Amino acid sequence: MIIHTTGKSYNHELDLLNRKIVTPESAFGLLRKTLISNIGQERLKGFLIRFGWEMGVYDADQALKEKLTIEELFKQGPIYHCMNGQISGAEYEGRVEIDEHQQVVSLMGSGTWENSYEALDHLKRFGKSEHPVCHTLIGYASGFMSTISGQRVLAKETACIGKGDSTCCWVLKTQNEWDEELKDELPYYNEEPIVKELQYTYEQLLEQKNTVTRLMEFQKVLTEEIANGSNLQTIIDIVYNLIQIPILVQDIDLRSIAYAGLSQDEFNKVQDEMGLYMKENSSIFPQTRKEKHQLPFRKKMIQMDHHGHLIVPFLIEKEVFGYCTFLYNDINTANTEEDYMLLARIANAASLILLNEKTRFESYTRMKGIFLEQLLNGAISSKKEILVKGRYIGVNLELPYYLAILEYKNPSLALEEEFHFQEKIFETISQYSKREEVNSLIGLYEGNFILFITREEKEKRSMESDMQGLYQELNKKYPNFKFKLGVSNEGNRIEHLKQQYEEASVTLRLNTARQVVLYKSLGIVGLLINSNNRSGIKMLANQELGPLLNKEDPKMGELMKTLYIFLLNGGKLEQTLLDLSISMSGLLYRVKKIENLIDKDLRNPTDAYQLLLLIESLIALGEISL
């Protein structure tokens, strides 16, 4: 079937210069959604308010043609509003003051709208808003009331379904009666020509283009300097000359790595105020190993007493390593958004440079550690070859030296965790040696860390002071571990390195109370062991201690420990029973049994001193462990 139709349709009453167009809600919603995507919420608000204003002015002009009274005109507004389909109903009350010439002097009103199409459409398309969304309705009410009253009347939405309120509420006043309360809303009523809109958009695009260009040029400078092998201080100096903002790069413990644009006094003030801030806000900054794997913040802005700080953390090998900071007199006046993009690139450059330095330094240090292990194993026998290889790695092996053994303990440490922890200890010792200018070789030998440290006569710090500093740093970083350091006597001939190792081992075995012990502090026990008279010591021990050396009998082990503690305490029963956690009668029984077994009077000072020396010598030789 084919149907042909022809015809004509006209609306002869249509006023072509002042026509009204009916638009479905869905079509208007689509227009609103498209405008939000293209010009944003803020500019859309101004557009819709002006759009609603024009609709209100049109309906007011139509109402004025009907020669209605002022009161009737005011009531006509909500009626038109409902007839247009913008709302389904309204409740309102108001007060209008009119002078003798029938001119409006003041006007105030308030009310609610039911089923605002604008609020419902916004919920459907975008969900809840943070602010009222009935911009067209606000514009309509303002335009209608301004036209019929002959002066500027503005409406404001105080509650809105579109932001989760139970109803849409509004307030209406003349512009003069609003005073300063509606000052921020006035720009939305002022129409800007499309040329100005385009100019604004162009200026924004130009600004963004200039920002991107500056960032690209900045990144190019950083990349070229990194590629040329420049160190971090050189790069920080170049960056400061480019942007003229003081810069500070610190490690996680706030030790300075590099800075530019600060005098020494300013630098000290920054260090002090940042240290105080970190102490008062310790929860913000990473402390434990687990926290160091998580960025505490991407950027942080702080205004302190002397400077404003813009801080960006940076990572090395997935751990927070330190912070890059821009410093301002007043951070509130700074362009922190653009500066943050610059600072983030500096942080990335710092990560790359420091990772490269860390890798290079650790590789070099490990190479020296392997050389140390070869020396201890006797893999290099020629003194000449030893000295030549020492020069290759930057160590003068003809200088006096010490050997230190570092022991660490944590019973709960799993095997795979121990390997990771060894890496961390190695890194900490390396960083400490570099920072404190301790010329050392670091290696692993027989399950402990070995430090070969050369000393020059001009050095002011003592060996004990250096080792105490290392212990304190390790103890601070790894509080759940127990560390001990045994340090040899000073050695003068590298071919006798094994002897220094034995001295450090003896010191470590006898180290029961202190964390750092030097071999020279062992006194006569050290001299006995240093004589290398091992067989003589063992023979005398067997003669004097006899049955107490029977390792297969656990009771003999208990008696040997009791004897050692008793002798260490100078024969004081009260202290000994506290150390052993036994009763007085039990202690007296043990002392009597020991005296019978070895046929000695433990109250005799000569016998007691000789026995204590023998036991400590056996401990130092590794023959017994108590």
Secondary structure, 3 states (H helix, E strand, C coil): CCCCCCCCCCCCCCCCCCCCCCCCHHHHHHHHHHHHHHHHHHHHHHHHHHHHHHHHHHHHHHHHCCCCCHHHHHHHHHHHHHHCCCCCEEEEEEEEEECCCCCEEEEEEEEEEECCHHHHHHHHHHCCCCCCCCHHHHHHHHHHHHHHHCCCEEEEEEECHHHCCCCEEEEEEEHHHHCCCCHHHHHHHCCCCHHHHHHHHHHHHHHHHHHHHHHHHHHHHHHHHHHCCCCHHHHHHHHHHHHCCCEEEEECCCCEEEEECCCHHHHHHHHHHHHHHHHHCCCCCCCCHHHHCCCCCCCEEEECCCCEEEEEEEEECCEEEEEEEEEECCHHHCCHHHHHHHHHHHHHHHHHHHHHHHHHHHHHHHHHHHHHHHHHHCCCCCHHHHHHHHHHCCCCCCCCEEEEEEEEECCCCCHHHHHHHHHHHHHHHHHHHHHCCCCEEEEEECCEEEEEEECCCCCCCCHHHHHHHHHHHHHHHCCCCEEEEEECCCECCHHHHHHHHHHHHHHHHHCCCCCEEEHHHHCHHHHHHHCCCHHHHHHHHHHHHHHHHCCCCHHHHHHHHHHHHHHHCCCCHHHHHHHHCCCHHHHHHHHHHHHHHHCCCCCCHHHHHHHHHHHHHHHHHCCCCC
